[in-house]
Amino acid sequence: MESTLLRLKNQVGTLATNSKNMAEALERLKTSCGNTANEIQQSIAGTSRQSDRAIIDTLHAAEKELTEAAAALQRAAHEAHSFATSL
């Protein structure tokens, strides 16, 4: 039983670390999406091409989704760390 708990504690601890690292990576990707959308908007502002607007809108939507995903992973990391510590 004790070895099972130790294995579970290590597994959940690893999950906490991986979740935190992935959240940080998603935050960096979110920043990249936002920066790219802004650069596109500044470079081709005023053009009437639908594809210009589509990529900008898509990148901004991705920013929002990445923010939510990163927040969920941060919550998971926190809960997993708390759980692993309690074992």
Gaussian input, Z-matrix of N, CA and C with variables (Angstrom, degrees):
# hf/3-21g

backbone

0 1
 N
 C     1     B1
 C     2     B2     1     A1
 N     3     B3     2     A2     1     D1
 C     4     B4     3     A3     2     D2
 C     5     B5     4     A4     3     D3
 N     6     B6     5     A5     4     D4
 C     7     B7     6     A6     5     D5
 C     8     B8     7     A7     6     D6
 N     9     B9     8     A8     7     D7
 C    10    B10     9     A9     8     D8
 C    11    B11    10    A10     9     D9
 N    12    B12    11    A11    10    D10
 C    13    B13    12    A12    11    D11
 C    14    B14    13    A13    12    D12
 N    15    B15    14    A14    13    D13
 C    16    B16    15    A15    14    D14
 C    17    B17    16    A16    15    D15
 N    18    B18    17    A17    16    D16
 C    19    B19    18    A18    17    D17
 C    20    B20    19    A19    18    D18
 N    21    B21    20    A20    19    D19
 C    22    B22    21    A21    20    D20
 C    23    B23    22    A22    21    D21
 N    24    B24    23    A23    22    D22
 C    25    B25    24    A24    23    D23
 C    26    B26    25    A25    24    D24
 N    27    B27    26    A26    25    D25
 C    28    B28    27    A27    26    D26
 C    29    B29    28    A28    27    D27
 N    30    B30    29    A29    28    D28
 C    31    B31    30    A30    29    D29
 C    32    B32    31    A31    30    D30
 N    33    B33    32    A32    31    D31
 C    34    B34    33    A33    32    D32
 C    35    B35    34    A34    33    D33
 N    36    B36    35    A35    34    D34
 C    37    B37    36    A36    35    D35
 C    38    B38    37    A37    36    D36
 N    39    B39    38    A38    37    D37
 C    40    B40    39    A39    38    D38
 C    41    B41    40    A40    39    D39
 N    42    B42    41    A41    40    D40
 C    43    B43    42    A42    41    D41
 C    44    B44    43    A43    42    D42
 N    45    B45    44    A44    43    D43
 C    46    B46    45    A45    44    D44
 C    47    B47    46    A46    45    D45
 N    48    B48    47    A47    46    D46
 C    49    B49    48    A48    47    D47
 C    50    B50    49    A49    48    D48
 N    51    B51    50    A50    49    D49
 C    52    B52    51    A51    50    D50
 C    53    B53    52    A52    51    D51
 N    54    B54    53    A53    52    D52
 C    55    B55    54    A54    53    D53
 C    56    B56    55    A55    54    D54
 N    57    B57    56    A56    55    D55
 C    58    B58    57    A57    56    D56
 C    59    B59    58    A58    57    D57
 N    60    B60    59    A59    58    D58
 C    61    B61    60    A60    59    D59
 C    62    B62    61    A61    60    D60
 N    63    B63    62    A62    61    D61
 C    64    B64    63    A63    62    D62
 C    65    B65    64    A64    63    D63
 N    66    B66    65    A65    64    D64
 C    67    B67    66    A66    65    D65
 C    68    B68    67    A67    66    D66
 N    69    B69    68    A68    67    D67
 C    70    B70    69    A69    68    D68
 C    71    B71    70    A70    69    D69
 N    72    B72    71    A71    70    D70
 C    73    B73    72    A72    71    D71
 C    74    B74    73    A73    72    D72
 N    75    B75    74    A74    73    D73
 C    76    B76    75    A75    74    D74
 C    77    B77    76    A76    75    D75
 N    78    B78    77    A77    76    D76
 C    79    B79    78    A78    77    D77
 C    80    B80    79    A79    78    D78
 N    81    B81    80    A80    79    D79
 C    82    B82    81    A81    80    D80
 C    83    B83    82    A82    81    D81
 N    84    B84    83    A83    82    D82
 C    85    B85    84    A84    83    D83
 C    86    B86    85    A85    84    D84
 N    87    B87    86    A86    85    D85
 C    88    B88    87    A87    86    D86
 C    89    B89    88    A88    87    D87
 N    90    B90    89    A89    88    D88
 C    91    B91    90    A90    89    D89
 C    92    B92    91    A91    90    D90
 N    93    B93    92    A92    91    D91
 C    94    B94    93    A93    92    D92
 C    95    B95    94    A94    93    D93
 N    96    B96    95    A95    94    D94
 C    97    B97    96    A96    95    D95
 C    98    B98    97    A97    96    D96
 N    99    B99    98    A98    97    D97
 C   100   B100    99    A99    98    D98
 C   101   B101   100   A100    99    D99
 N   102   B102   101   A101   100   D100
 C   103   B103   102   A102   101   D101
 C   104   B104   103   A103   102   D102
 N   105   B105   104   A104   103   D103
 C   106   B106   105   A105   104   D104
 C   107   B107   106   A106   105   D105
 N   108   B108   107   A107   106   D106
 C   109   B109   108   A108   107   D107
 C   110   B110   109   A109   108   D108
 N   111   B111   110   A110   109   D109
 C   112   B112   111   A111   110   D110
 C   113   B113   112   A112   111   D111
 N   114   B114   113   A113   112   D112
 C   115   B115   114   A114   113   D113
 C   116   B116   115   A115   114   D114
 N   117   B117   116   A116   115   D115
 C   118   B118   117   A117   116   D116
 C   119   B119   118   A118   117   D117
 N   120   B120   119   A119   118   D118
 C   121   B121   120   A120   119   D119
 C   122   B122   121   A121   120   D120
 N   123   B123   122   A122   121   D121
 C   124   B124   123   A123   122   D122
 C   125   B125   124   A124   123   D123
 N   126   B126   125   A125   124   D124
 C   127   B127   126   A126   125   D125
 C   128   B128   127   A127   126   D126
 N   129   B129   128   A128   127   D127
 C   130   B130   129   A129   128   D128
 C   131   B131   130   A130   129   D129
 N   132   B132   131   A131   130   D130
 C   133   B133   132   A132   131   D131
 C   134   B134   133   A133   132   D132
 N   135   B135   134   A134   133   D133
 C   136   B136   135   A135   134   D134
 C   137   B137   136   A136   135   D135
 N   138   B138   137   A137   136   D136
 C   139   B139   138   A138   137   D137
 C   140   B140   139   A139   138   D138
 N   141   B141   140   A140   139   D139
 C   142   B142   141   A141   140   D140
 C   143   B143   142   A142   141   D141
 N   144   B144   143   A143   142   D142
 C   145   B145   144   A144   143   D143
 C   146   B146   145   A145   144   D144
 N   147   B147   146   A146   145   D145
 C   148   B148   147   A147   146   D146
 C   149   B149   148   A148   147   D147
 N   150   B150   149   A149   148   D148
 C   151   B151   150   A150   149   D149
 C   152   B152   151   A151   150   D150
 N   153   B153   152   A152   151   D151
 C   154   B154   153   A153   152   D152
 C   155   B155   154   A154   153   D153
 N   156   B156   155   A155   154   D154
 C   157   B157   156   A156   155   D155
 C   158   B158   157   A157   156   D156
 N   159   B159   158   A158   157   D157
 C   160   B160   159   A159   158   D158
 C   161   B161   160   A160   159   D159
 N   162   B162   161   A161   160   D160
 C   163   B163   162   A162   161   D161
 C   164   B164   163   A163   162   D162
 N   165   B165   164   A164   163   D163
 C   166   B166   165   A165   164   D164
 C   167   B167   166   A166   165   D165
 N   168   B168   167   A167   166   D166
 C   169   B169   168   A168   167   D167
 C   170   B170   169   A169   168   D168
 N   171   B171   170   A170   169   D169
 C   172   B172   171   A171   170   D170
 C   173   B173   172   A172   171   D171
 N   174   B174   173   A173   172   D172
 C   175   B175   174   A174   173   D173
 C   176   B176   175   A175   174   D174
 N   177   B177   176   A176   175   D175
 C   178   B178   177   A177   176   D176
 C   179   B179   178   A178   177   D177
 N   180   B180   179   A179   178   D178
 C   181   B181   180   A180   179   D179
 C   182   B182   181   A181   180   D180
 N   183   B183   182   A182   181   D181
 C   184   B184   183   A183   182   D182
 C   185   B185   184   A184   183   D183
 N   186   B186   185   A185   184   D184
 C   187   B187   186   A186   185   D185
 C   188   B188   187   A187   186   D186
 N   189   B189   188   A188   187   D187
 C   190   B190   189   A189   188   D188
 C   191   B191   190   A190   189   D189
 N   192   B192   191   A191   190   D190
 C   193   B193   192   A192   191   D191
 C   194   B194   193   A193   192   D192
 N   195   B195   194   A194   193   D193
 C   196   B196   195   A195   194   D194
 C   197   B197   196   A196   195   D195
 N   198   B198   197   A197   196   D196
 C   199   B199   198   A198   197   D197
 C   200   B200   199   A199   198   D198
 N   201   B201   200   A200   199   D199
 C   202   B202   201   A201   200   D200
 C   203   B203   202   A202   201   D201
 N   204   B204   203   A203   202   D202
 C   205   B205   204   A204   203   D203
 C   206   B206   205   A205   204   D204
 N   207   B207   206   A206   205   D205
 C   208   B208   207   A207   206   D206
 C   209   B209   208   A208   207   D207
 N   210   B210   209   A209   208   D208
 C   211   B211   210   A210   209   D209
 C   212   B212   211   A211   210   D210
 N   213   B213   212   A212   211   D211
 C   214   B214   213   A213   212   D212
 C   215   B215   214   A214   213   D213
 N   216   B216   215   A215   214   D214
 C   217   B217   216   A216   215   D215
 C   218   B218   217   A217   216   D216
 N   219   B219   218   A218   217   D217
 C   220   B220   219   A219   218   D218
 C   221   B221   220   A220   219   D219
 N   222   B222   221   A221   220   D220
 C   223   B223   222   A222   221   D221
 C   224   B224   223   A223   222   D222
 N   225   B225   224   A224   223   D223
 C   226   B226   225   A225   224   D224
 C   227   B227   226   A226   225   D225
 N   228   B228   227   A227   226   D226
 C   229   B229   228   A228   227   D227
 C   230   B230   229   A229   228   D228
 N   231   B231   230   A230   229   D229
 C   232   B232   231   A231   230   D230
 C   233   B233   232   A232   231   D231
 N   234   B234   233   A233   232   D232
 C   235   B235   234   A234   233   D233
 C   236   B236   235   A235   234   D234
 N   237   B237   236   A236   235   D235
 C   238   B238   237   A237   236   D236
 C   239   B239   238   A238   237   D237
 N   240   B240   239   A239   238   D238
 C   241   B241   240   A240   239   D239
 C   242   B242   241   A241   240   D240
 N   243   B243   242   A242   241   D241
 C   244   B244   243   A243   242   D242
 C   245   B245   244   A244   243   D243
 N   246   B246   245   A245   244   D244
 C   247   B247   246   A246   245   D245
 C   248   B248   247   A247   246   D246
 N   249   B249   248   A248   247   D247
 C   250   B250   249   A249   248   D248
 C   251   B251   250   A250   249   D249
 N   252   B252   251   A251   250   D250
 C   253   B253   252   A252   251   D251
 C   254   B254   253   A253   252   D252
 N   255   B255   254   A254   253   D253
 C   256   B256   255   A255   254   D254
 C   257   B257   256   A256   255   D255
 N   258   B258   257   A257   256   D256
 C   259   B259   258   A258   257   D257
 C   260   B260   259   A259   258   D258

   B1=1.4509
   B2=1.5309
   B3=1.3331
   B4=1.4606
   B5=1.5202
   B6=1.3352
   B7=1.4630
   B8=1.5273
   B9=1.3264
   B10=1.4611
   B11=1.5245
   B12=1.3223
   B13=1.4635
   B14=1.5242
   B15=1.3186
   B16=1.4621
   B17=1.5253
   B18=1.3249
   B19=1.4664
   B20=1.5282
   B21=1.3276
   B22=1.4573
   B23=1.5291
   B24=1.3150
   B25=1.4641
   B26=1.5249
   B27=1.3192
   B28=1.4673
   B29=1.5215
   B30=1.3203
   B31=1.4608
   B32=1.5294
   B33=1.3205
   B34=1.4632
   B35=1.5314
   B36=1.3200
   B37=1.4611
   B38=1.5163
   B39=1.3194
   B40=1.4665
   B41=1.5239
   B42=1.3219
   B43=1.4656
   B44=1.5284
   B45=1.3241
   B46=1.4679
   B47=1.5257
   B48=1.3172
   B49=1.4645
   B50=1.5216
   B51=1.3262
   B52=1.4641
   B53=1.5258
   B54=1.3249
   B55=1.4671
   B56=1.5177
   B57=1.3146
   B58=1.4706
   B59=1.5247
   B60=1.3249
   B61=1.4678
   B62=1.5252
   B63=1.3369
   B64=1.4605
   B65=1.5258
   B66=1.3171
   B67=1.4686
   B68=1.5261
   B69=1.3239
   B70=1.4699
   B71=1.5298
   B72=1.3251
   B73=1.4688
   B74=1.5287
   B75=1.3299
   B76=1.4623
   B77=1.5274
   B78=1.3148
   B79=1.4709
   B80=1.5314
   B81=1.3243
   B82=1.4713
   B83=1.5319
   B84=1.3229
   B85=1.4596
   B86=1.5261
   B87=1.3272
   B88=1.4645
   B89=1.5282
   B90=1.3178
   B91=1.4634
   B92=1.5242
   B93=1.3160
   B94=1.4620
   B95=1.5268
   B96=1.3225
   B97=1.4720
   B98=1.5222
   B99=1.3223
   B100=1.4634
   B101=1.5149
   B102=1.3223
   B103=1.4658
   B104=1.5240
   B105=1.3245
   B106=1.4641
   B107=1.5236
   B108=1.3289
   B109=1.4677
   B110=1.5235
   B111=1.3164
   B112=1.4680
   B113=1.5231
   B114=1.3314
   B115=1.4673
   B116=1.5239
   B117=1.3229
   B118=1.4688
   B119=1.5208
   B120=1.3185
   B121=1.4600
   B122=1.5344
   B123=1.3138
   B124=1.4661
   B125=1.5246
   B126=1.3114
   B127=1.4645
   B128=1.5160
   B129=1.3136
   B130=1.4628
   B131=1.5171
   B132=1.3071
   B133=1.4649
   B134=1.5213
   B135=1.2983
   B136=1.4513
   B137=1.5145
   B138=1.3199
   B139=1.4608
   B140=1.5173
   B141=1.2858
   B142=1.4603
   B143=1.5259
   B144=1.3168
   B145=1.4659
   B146=1.5240
   B147=1.2907
   B148=1.4640
   B149=1.5247
   B150=1.3323
   B151=1.4646
   B152=1.5264
   B153=1.3267
   B154=1.4662
   B155=1.5221
   B156=1.3015
   B157=1.4634
   B158=1.5300
   B159=1.3243
   B160=1.4660
   B161=1.5266
   B162=1.3196
   B163=1.4662
   B164=1.5197
   B165=1.3182
   B166=1.4671
   B167=1.5244
   B168=1.3261
   B169=1.4696
   B170=1.5243
   B171=1.3301
   B172=1.4666
   B173=1.5213
   B174=1.3146
   B175=1.4666
   B176=1.5247
   B177=1.3270
   B178=1.4661
   B179=1.5334
   B180=1.3195
   B181=1.4700
   B182=1.5282
   B183=1.3208
   B184=1.4666
   B185=1.5226
   B186=1.3255
   B187=1.4723
   B188=1.5233
   B189=1.3214
   B190=1.4702
   B191=1.5268
   B192=1.3198
   B193=1.4678
   B194=1.5263
   B195=1.3106
   B196=1.4660
   B197=1.5239
   B198=1.3222
   B199=1.4655
   B200=1.5217
   B201=1.3252
   B202=1.4657
   B203=1.5264
   B204=1.3246
   B205=1.4671
   B206=1.5254
   B207=1.3197
   B208=1.4664
   B209=1.5234
   B210=1.3236
   B211=1.4686
   B212=1.5275
   B213=1.3290
   B214=1.4659
   B215=1.5260
   B216=1.3159
   B217=1.4657
   B218=1.5271
   B219=1.3142
   B220=1.4700
   B221=1.5278
   B222=1.3423
   B223=1.4733
   B224=1.5239
   B225=1.3271
   B226=1.4656
   B227=1.5220
   B228=1.3172
   B229=1.4647
   B230=1.5185
   B231=1.3168
   B232=1.4656
   B233=1.5288
   B234=1.3198
   B235=1.4684
   B236=1.5284
   B237=1.3202
   B238=1.4672
   B239=1.5225
   B240=1.3186
   B241=1.4644
   B242=1.5322
   B243=1.3158
   B244=1.4704
   B245=1.5218
   B246=1.3196
   B247=1.4597
   B248=1.5251
   B249=1.3311
   B250=1.4704
   B251=1.5216
   B252=1.3068
   B253=1.4637
   B254=1.5223
   B255=1.3263
   B256=1.4672
   B257=1.5273
   B258=1.3312
   B259=1.4770
   B260=1.5160
   A1=110.78
   A2=117.05
   A3=120.37
   A4=111.31
   A5=117.33
   A6=119.29
   A7=110.62
   A8=116.88
   A9=120.37
   A10=110.35
   A11=116.94
   A12=120.66
   A13=111.39
   A14=116.56
   A15=120.01
   A16=110.52
   A17=116.31
   A18=120.64
   A19=109.95
   A20=116.30
   A21=120.70
   A22=110.95
   A23=116.51
   A24=121.07
   A25=110.45
   A26=116.82
   A27=120.97
   A28=111.64
   A29=116.04
   A30=120.74
   A31=110.61
   A32=116.76
   A33=120.46
   A34=110.49
   A35=117.11
   A36=120.34
   A37=111.89
   A38=116.26
   A39=120.88
   A40=110.54
   A41=116.28
   A42=120.69
   A43=110.50
   A44=116.87
   A45=120.62
   A46=110.60
   A47=116.63
   A48=121.09
   A49=111.26
   A50=116.58
   A51=120.53
   A52=111.42
   A53=116.81
   A54=120.76
   A55=110.86
   A56=116.18
   A57=120.77
   A58=110.39
   A59=116.85
   A60=120.90
   A61=111.74
   A62=116.67
   A63=120.26
   A64=110.47
   A65=117.42
   A66=120.52
   A67=110.36
   A68=116.53
   A69=120.51
   A70=110.91
   A71=116.99
   A72=120.69
   A73=110.64
   A74=116.87
   A75=120.14
   A76=111.20
   A77=116.84
   A78=120.23
   A79=110.45
   A80=116.59
   A81=119.84
   A82=110.70
   A83=116.79
   A84=120.82
   A85=110.44
   A86=116.65
   A87=121.43
   A88=110.21
   A89=116.37
   A90=120.96
   A91=110.58
   A92=116.35
   A93=120.91
   A94=111.13
   A95=117.00
   A96=120.45
   A97=110.62
   A98=115.97
   A99=120.07
   A100=112.54
   A101=115.96
   A102=119.97
   A103=111.42
   A104=116.17
   A105=120.36
   A106=110.73
   A107=117.02
   A108=120.53
   A109=110.49
   A110=116.67
   A111=120.36
   A112=111.74
   A113=116.95
   A114=120.19
   A115=111.32
   A116=115.70
   A117=119.42
   A118=109.29
   A119=115.76
   A120=120.30
   A121=111.16
   A122=117.00
   A123=120.29
   A124=112.02
   A125=116.62
   A126=120.44
   A127=112.80
   A128=116.42
   A129=119.06
   A130=112.07
   A131=115.88
   A132=119.96
   A133=110.04
   A134=114.91
   A135=119.82
   A136=114.60
   A137=118.24
   A138=118.08
   A139=108.15
   A140=115.54
   A141=119.27
   A142=112.70
   A143=116.46
   A144=118.97
   A145=110.37
   A146=115.60
   A147=121.02
   A148=111.75
   A149=116.48
   A150=119.26
   A151=111.07
   A152=117.15
   A153=120.53
   A154=110.10
   A155=115.60
   A156=121.03
   A157=109.90
   A158=116.96
   A159=120.89
   A160=111.51
   A161=118.15
   A162=119.67
   A163=110.54
   A164=117.20
   A165=120.33
   A166=110.00
   A167=116.94
   A168=120.93
   A169=111.38
   A170=116.19
   A171=120.69
   A172=111.17
   A173=117.00
   A174=120.28
   A175=111.56
   A176=117.10
   A177=119.43
   A178=110.95
   A179=116.95
   A180=120.05
   A181=110.30
   A182=116.14
   A183=120.31
   A184=110.47
   A185=116.79
   A186=120.55
   A187=110.88
   A188=115.54
   A189=120.54
   A190=110.84
   A191=116.35
   A192=120.63
   A193=111.23
   A194=116.95
   A195=120.58
   A196=111.21
   A197=116.73
   A198=120.52
   A199=110.25
   A200=116.11
   A201=120.80
   A202=111.57
   A203=116.64
   A204=120.18
   A205=111.08
   A206=116.53
   A207=120.15
   A208=110.66
   A209=116.86
   A210=120.49
   A211=110.67
   A212=117.14
   A213=120.72
   A214=110.65
   A215=116.71
   A216=119.99
   A217=111.85
   A218=117.10
   A219=119.93
   A220=110.07
   A221=116.53
   A222=120.09
   A223=110.43
   A224=116.52
   A225=120.34
   A226=110.70
   A227=116.78
   A228=120.71
   A229=110.61
   A230=116.21
   A231=120.54
   A232=111.02
   A233=116.42
   A234=120.62
   A235=111.15
   A236=116.87
   A237=120.23
   A238=110.54
   A239=116.52
   A240=120.13
   A241=110.30
   A242=116.29
   A243=120.20
   A244=111.03
   A245=116.22
   A246=120.70
   A247=110.58
   A248=116.45
   A249=120.42
   A250=110.65
   A251=116.64
   A252=120.79
   A253=111.37
   A254=116.32
   A255=119.99
   A256=113.06
   A257=117.49
   A258=119.81
   A259=111.63
   D1=-44.58
   D2=-178.21
   D3=-63.45
   D4=-39.50
   D5=179.47
   D6=-67.01
   D7=-33.21
   D8=176.66
   D9=-65.73
   D10=-42.59
   D11=178.48
   D12=-65.40
   D13=-39.67
   D14=178.54
   D15=-64.87
   D16=-42.97
   D17=177.99
   D18=-61.93
   D19=-44.10
   D20=179.68
   D21=-64.32
   D22=-41.93
   D23=178.13
   D24=-59.68
   D25=-45.37
   D26=178.67
   D27=-64.99
   D28=-41.27
   D29=-179.62
   D30=-63.83
   D31=-45.58
   D32=180.00
   D33=-68.57
   D34=-36.49
   D35=175.94
   D36=-62.37
   D37=-41.53
   D38=176.69
   D39=-63.89
   D40=-41.47
   D41=177.28
   D42=-60.07
   D43=-42.07
   D44=178.80
   D45=-60.62
   D46=-46.13
   D47=179.89
   D48=-64.12
   D49=-45.55
   D50=179.95
   D51=-63.60
   D52=-39.67
   D53=178.88
   D54=-63.68
   D55=-43.43
   D56=178.90
   D57=-62.61
   D58=-45.40
   D59=179.75
   D60=-63.37
   D61=-41.16
   D62=179.69
   D63=-67.34
   D64=-39.00
   D65=177.38
   D66=-60.21
   D67=-42.37
   D68=178.40
   D69=-64.18
   D70=-39.84
   D71=178.17
   D72=-65.31
   D73=-40.23
   D74=178.72
   D75=-66.18
   D76=-35.30
   D77=176.29
   D78=-63.27
   D79=-40.74
   D80=177.66
   D81=-65.10
   D82=-41.05
   D83=178.55
   D84=-65.15
   D85=-40.28
   D86=177.41
   D87=-58.84
   D88=-45.09
   D89=178.70
   D90=-61.57
   D91=-41.55
   D92=178.86
   D93=-63.31
   D94=-42.32
   D95=177.86
   D96=-60.93
   D97=-45.70
   D98=-179.91
   D99=-63.69
   D100=-44.74
   D101=179.00
   D102=-62.33
   D103=-42.25
   D104=-179.90
   D105=-65.60
   D106=-43.78
   D107=178.15
   D108=-59.84
   D109=-43.09
   D110=179.50
   D111=-65.17
   D112=-40.49
   D113=178.40
   D114=-64.25
   D115=-42.53
   D116=178.20
   D117=-61.87
   D118=-45.87
   D119=-178.17
   D120=-61.42
   D121=-42.42
   D122=179.80
   D123=-70.41
   D124=-36.05
   D125=-176.31
   D126=-73.92
   D127=-36.55
   D128=-174.05
   D129=-123.52
   D130=25.52
   D131=-179.93
   D132=-57.16
   D133=136.88
   D134=176.40
   D135=92.29
   D136=-8.00
   D137=177.06
   D138=-75.33
   D139=156.65
   D140=-176.07
   D141=-103.71
   D142=13.34
   D143=-179.37
   D144=-73.73
   D145=130.95
   D146=178.66
   D147=-65.38
   D148=-32.57
   D149=-178.66
   D150=-65.77
   D151=-31.18
   D152=176.90
   D153=-63.31
   D154=-49.47
   D155=-179.45
   D156=-65.42
   D157=-37.71
   D158=-177.88
   D159=-63.57
   D160=-44.05
   D161=-178.72
   D162=-69.62
   D163=-38.38
   D164=178.00
   D165=-63.13
   D166=-47.03
   D167=178.94
   D168=-62.36
   D169=-40.27
   D170=179.87
   D171=-64.65
   D172=-42.84
   D173=179.44
   D174=-66.59
   D175=-37.75
   D176=177.12
   D177=-68.30
   D178=-37.29
   D179=176.33
   D180=-64.87
   D181=-40.00
   D182=177.76
   D183=-62.93
   D184=-39.53
   D185=176.74
   D186=-55.66
   D187=-46.76
   D188=-178.71
   D189=-62.72
   D190=-46.97
   D191=-179.26
   D192=-64.67
   D193=-39.34
   D194=179.09
   D195=-66.26
   D196=-36.14
   D197=176.16
   D198=-61.09
   D199=-46.15
   D200=-179.82
   D201=-65.66
   D202=-41.74
   D203=179.55
   D204=-65.49
   D205=-42.21
   D206=179.22
   D207=-63.48
   D208=-40.77
   D209=178.87
   D210=-64.11
   D211=-41.11
   D212=178.55
   D213=-63.29
   D214=-41.16
   D215=178.52
   D216=-67.82
   D217=-36.14
   D218=176.55
   D219=-63.99
   D220=-41.91
   D221=177.01
   D222=-63.35
   D223=-42.99
   D224=179.06
   D225=-62.75
   D226=-41.56
   D227=179.03
   D228=-62.07
   D229=-43.40
   D230=-179.70
   D231=-63.42
   D232=-47.81
   D233=-178.99
   D234=-65.76
   D235=-41.12
   D236=179.68
   D237=-64.59
   D238=-41.30
   D239=178.13
   D240=-63.02
   D241=-44.81
   D242=178.90
   D243=-61.47
   D244=-42.53
   D245=-179.36
   D246=-65.55
   D247=-47.16
   D248=-178.95
   D249=-61.83
   D250=-38.18
   D251=179.48
   D252=-66.35
   D253=-31.39
   D254=-177.33
   D255=-78.59
   D256=-14.96
   D257=-178.25
   D258=-76.06

